[in-house]
Amino acid sequence: MAFMSLKDIDVSYDKKKQILKGLSLDVEKGELVSLLGPSGCGKSTTLRVVAGFIDPQGGSFLLYDKGSGPQEKFRTGISELCIIPASFRV
C-alpha cells in the first residue's frame, strides 16, 4: 500500500467551477513528487487537500493507510511531507 494515496478526489470552490475531478495519485514512501502544470490547473488545490486545509467533496485521502479528515490536520514537523514554494532555491 502507498504511503500517501488520493483516490478520485473532487474539489470545487463553487458549483460552477470544478477544480479537481477524479484526481488519483499514489506516492510511495521515500518517493519525490512534483506537481507541474499551467496556472489554474489544480496544483495548489491538490496541496491544500493533502495539507488538510480543505476537504474534498468526493474521493478519499489516505496517509499510512489511515483516512485523513478535518480532525487530522497536518502540523509542522511531519518530515515525510513538505511544500516548497517556487521562489525557494534548493
N, C-alpha and C positions, 0 to 999 in steps of 0.2 A: 504494500500500500504506500502511496505517495506521502511525503512529509506534509505537503500542502495540496489541497485539491479543491478547485472551484468547478462545480457541475451545473450547467445550464443556468447561469446567472443572468437575471433580468433586472435592469435598473432604468427607471425613467424619472425625470425631475418634474415632469408634468404629464398629463395624459396625451399630449400632442407629440412630444419628442422622447423617443426611447433611445437611451444612450448605449446600453448593453442589451443584447438579445441572444440568449442561449450560449453565453461565453463558458467554455470549459477549458481548464488548464490544470495539469498535474505537474508538481515540482518535487523532485526527489531531494532528500537531504544532501547538502553539500553542492547542489546544482546552482549555478549562477544564471539568473534570468534577467533579461532586459525587455522592457516594453517600448516598442518603437512604432511610430505612425504619425500621420498628419494631425494638425490641431483639430480637436473636437471628436477624435475617433474613440475615446473612452479610456485612455491610458490612466489619467488621474482618477477617474471614477473607479477603475479596477483597483487601484491602490487604496482608495478610500474604503472599498468593501473589505479588502484584506486587513487594513488597519482597524476596522471596526467603527469607522467614523460614520458610515451609512449602512443601512441594511438593505439587501436586495429584495425586490418584490417577488422574485421567483428564484428557484435553484437552491443550492446548498454550498456552504463553505466549510471545509474540514481542515483542521490542523492537528497533526498527530492522531488522526483517525477520530477526533472528537469534534463535535459541532461547535461553531462559534456564533454567538449572537450578541445582542446588545449588552447582556450581562457579562460578557467575556471580552471586554475591550483590551487591545494590546497596550502595553505600557512600555515606557523607555526601559532599555536594558535587555530586551529579548535579542540575544546575539544572532539568532538564525535569520531574523528579518531586519532589513534596513531600507530606507528610502533615501536615495542620494539625488539631490536636485541637479539639474543640468549645469548650473553655474558652479558647482563644486568640482574642483580639479583633484583627481585621484593621483 
